[in-house]
Amino acid sequence: MNLLSILQVSASGLTAERTRLQTVSSNIANANTTRTEEGGPYLRKMPVYKAAPAQESFGDLMADKLRKPVVVDVVEDQRPPEQVYDPGHPDADPETGLVLMPNVNVVEEMVDMMSASRAYESNVTAISATKNMLLKALEIGR
């Protein structure tokens, strides 16, 4: 594996983890949203990733990156919304007093955020180490 392939893998990891962090932060921000434009409570969102083989030439790598994103889609979690008894809530069912709350577990989202943050930091460290290796290789030629 050449050094440009290492940079490619780390760069795609940065893109994927950035999208994951954005999705998690959106989920946390909407953890109490009971009414959306689509109707009903907010549904937790999750990114869907696509594995792609590393390209050999720099030109193929650039062309491939311009065509194909790492994150293919962001889908809604299919778990049903929680039902909470709160008869005073404006969105409560008048007969039962139940409110449909988002299927977002804030603790789960915080764990995902910490995991994505650490993975992002790891990719930055890998890029930095690769850059340092390239610089040292250039110094050998002097």
Steps between C-alpha positions, in 0.01 A plus 500: 500500500647835401480816708233658279274201567550552873399864458196390298381262770547759773328773297197281433494418872497872581208554264305209646558602861411863428167388356448272800568789739257725312232231510550436872484870581178530300354207694593656835364840397165342409474260795183676621346600166147361490382673183684501166412620151426139399266464797566307817811500717857531380651165402865422576725516194799278421759528221547209259857442384638337187827312486713580199832343395807722496599632159854457373563816299453855624284588197268205563485595866397860426244399237352238731475742795322757285242240390436283807443620855602290802163556667232368268189608689360607835205280599243517778510251786204263473446466874156626602472833685466489878161565658513725806204588720478881509139621470608867519722480191361677190562189286340255747218276384185653654356160593804323646734788591789323325761693303711339228860591580804456271676163497824675600693369800727786607742267682538286186555814293768628739683167477478521118630857515797402716576204272479714184715770658770249595491343154532847343801575723656165403467583131656843555789332684547252213508783245753688713721192535483437125591862432799469733612181322482678164703791636765264642518318166560833326775586749682174418540618141685817604 
